[in-house]
């Protein structure tokens, strides 16, 4: 049965990718089925079950979701209907045993956040950051870099009117966690986290400056902290 499901997803992904290359009418016709595909086919097969075959099904399901996003079949207008059921499954796939599933989940989440849907409320954004930060400790640097890209989209999804005083504790957790990775042994991770912190600085620049100054002297190099401080200072003068 699982082999059949994997084959079905392979065929479905091919149909989605081909539909994205056809006429606007074909795309519109397929888009009308998008919510059904996600709720009735993708989400149920993202549920964790033991075994290699079940793991392959989860990988196929999350890859299908990525194809829907790449083909622009999953739109901002769909997000509100899908997020309540999709979010917990996506968070679970972020922590999957299979590396390719974790990697694809990072990319899917980045694409979803990039839609700038208002359905990603402040409470919802707060509820997922611990899962996102966890992937910065992944055993795969490829996933860690992918999550850095996802985190940039994550911080850009916060509304301009975000209350930095009310949510100061959340911001502190985010900044402290990211600053740890700014001192990563890998230069590529350091550089990617620097870009994340630049995007994150808009939430509360003064708070980030304070946190940077607390850890700057403890880092193996002050270069990235100094670059970040310079960026924040220049942003304030714009």
C-alpha positions in Angstrom: 0.0 0.0 0.0 2.8 2.4 0.9 4.6 1.7 -2.4 1.4 2.6 -4.2 1.1 5.9 -2.3 4.7 6.8 -3.1 4.0 6.1 -6.8 0.9 8.1 -6.6 2.8 11.1 -5.2 5.5 10.8 -7.9 2.8 11.0 -10.5 1.0 13.8 -8.8 4.3 15.8 -8.5 4.8 15.3 -12.3 1.3 16.5 -13.0 1.8 19.6 -10.8 5.1 20.5 -12.4 3.7 20.0 -15.9 0.5 22.0 -15.1 2.7 24.9 -14.1 4.2 25.0 -17.6 0.8 25.0 -19.4 -1.8 27.7 -20.1 -3.2 30.0 -17.5 -6.6 28.3 -17.9 -5.0 24.9 -17.0 -3.3 26.4 -14.0 -6.6 28.0 -12.8 -8.4 24.7 -13.2 -5.8 22.9 -11.2 -5.6 25.6 -8.5 -9.3 24.9 -7.7 -8.2 21.5 -6.5 -5.2 22.7 -4.5 -7.0 22.8 -1.1 -8.3 19.4 -1.5 -4.9 18.0 -2.5 -3.3 19.5 0.6 -6.0 18.6 3.1 -7.0 15.2 1.9 -3.8 13.9 0.4 -0.7 15.7 1.6 -1.4 16.4 5.3 -2.6 12.9 6.2 0.5 11.4 4.7 2.8 13.7 6.6 1.8 12.1 9.9 4.7 10.2 11.5 4.5 6.4 11.3 7.3 3.9 12.0 9.2 2.3 9.2 11.2 3.1 6.1 8.3 2.9 3.8 6.2 5.3 5.9 9.2 7.7 6.0 9.4 7.5 2.2 5.7 8.5 2.0 6.3 11.5 4.3 9.2 12.6 2.0 6.9 12.2 -1.1 4.1 14.1 0.6 6.2 17.1 1.6 7.9 17.1 -1.8 4.4 17.3 -3.4 3.6 20.3 -1.2 6.8 22.0 -2.3 5.8 21.4 -6.0 2.5 23.0 -5.4 4.2 26.1 -4.0 6.8 26.2 -6.7 4.0 26.1 -9.3 2.2 28.9 -7.6 -0.9 26.7 -7.0 -0.8 27.3 -3.3 -1.8 31.0 -2.8 -2.1 33.4 0.1 -5.9 32.9 -0.1 -5.5 29.2 0.7 -3.3 29.7 3.8 -6.1 30.5 6.3 -7.9 27.2 5.5 -4.8 25.1 5.6 -2.6 26.4 8.4 -4.4 24.9 11.4 -3.9 21.3 10.1 -0.8 21.9 8.1 1.4 23.7 10.7 1.7 20.8 13.2 2.4 18.3 10.4 5.1 20.6 8.9 6.7 21.1 12.3 6.8 17.3 12.7 8.4 16.9 9.3 11.1 19.5 10.3 12.2 17.0 12.9 11.9 13.9 10.8 14.6 11.2 10.9 15.1 11.5 7.1 17.4 14.3 6.1 15.7 15.0 2.8 12.3 15.4 4.5 13.8 17.9 7.0 15.5 19.8 4.2 12.3 20.0 2.0 10.3 21.1 5.1 12.6 24.0 5.6 12.1 25.1 2.0 8.4 24.6 2.2 8.1 26.7 5.3 10.2 29.5 3.7 7.9 29.5 0.7 4.8 29.7 2.9 6.2 32.5 5.0 7.2 34.4 1.8 3.5 34.5 0.8 3.2 37.2 3.6 -0.2 35.9 4.6 -1.9 37.7 7.4 -2.9 34.2 8.7 0.6 33.9 10.0 -0.5 35.8 13.1 1.9 37.0 15.8 0.8 34.1 18.1 1.4 31.6 15.3 4.8 33.1 14.5 5.7 32.9 18.2 4.5 29.2 18.4 7.0 28.0 15.7 10.3 29.6 16.5 11.6 26.9 18.8 11.2 24.4 16.0 13.0 26.6 13.6 15.8 27.4 15.9 16.3 23.7 16.6 17.2 23.1 13.0 20.2 25.4 13.3 21.7 22.6 15.4 21.0 20.0 12.7 23.7 17.5 11.9 23.5 18.6 8.2 25.0 22.0 7.3 22.8 22.0 4.2 19.8 22.0 6.4 21.3 24.6 8.8 21.8 26.9 5.8 18.3 26.2 4.5 16.9 27.1 7.9 18.8 30.4 7.8 17.0 31.3 4.6 13.7 30.2 6.2 14.4 32.4 9.3 15.0 35.4 7.1 11.5 34.9 5.6 10.2 34.3 9.2 11.4 37.6 10.4 10.1 39.4 7.4 6.7 38.0 8.1 6.3 40.0 11.3 4.0 43.0 11.0 5.4 46.5 11.1 3.2 47.3 14.2 4.8 44.4 16.2 4.8 45.5 19.9 8.5 45.2 20.8 7.8 45.9 24.5 5.0 43.5 25.0 6.9 40.7 23.3 10.3 41.6 24.6 10.8 38.1 26.2 10.2 36.4 22.8 12.6 38.7 21.1 15.3 38.0 23.7 15.1 34.3 23.2 15.4 34.7 19.4 18.3 37.1 19.6 20.2 35.0 22.2 19.8 31.8 20.2 20.9 33.4 17.0 23.9 35.0 18.5 25.1 31.6 19.6 25.2 30.5 16.0 26.9 33.8 14.9 29.9 32.2 16.7 29.6 28.9 14.8 32.8 27.1 13.8 31.6 27.2 10.2 32.1 30.5 8.4 29.2 29.8 6.0 26.8 29.4 9.0 28.2 32.5 10.6 27.6 34.5 7.4 24.1 33.1 6.9 23.1 33.8 10.5 24.4 37.3 10.2 21.9 37.9 7.4 19.2 36.5 9.6 20.1 38.8 12.4 20.1 41.8 10.1 16.5 41.0 9.2 15.6 40.3 12.8 17.1 43.6 14.0 14.0 45.4 12.8 11.9 43.9 15.6 13.9 45.8 18.3 17.3 47.2 17.2 18.2 48.6 20.7 17.6 45.2 22.3 19.7 43.5 19.7 22.6 45.9 20.2 22.4 45.3 23.9 22.6 41.5 23.4 25.4 41.8 20.9 27.5 43.9 23.3 27.0 41.2 26.0 28.5 38.4 23.9 30.9 40.2 21.5 34.0 39.7 23.6 33.2 36.0 24.0 33.1 35.2 20.3 36.0 33.6 18.6 36.0 36.7 16.3 34.3 40.0 16.7 34.0 40.5 13.0 30.4 39.4 12.6 29.3 41.2 15.7 30.9 44.4 14.4 29.3 44.0 11.0 25.9 43.6 12.7 26.4 46.6 14.9 27.4 48.7 11.9 24.3 47.5 9.9 22.0 48.4 12.8 23.6 51.8 13.2 23.4 52.6 9.5 19.7 51.4 9.4 18.9 53.8 12.2 20.2 56.8 10.2 18.2 56.0 7.0 
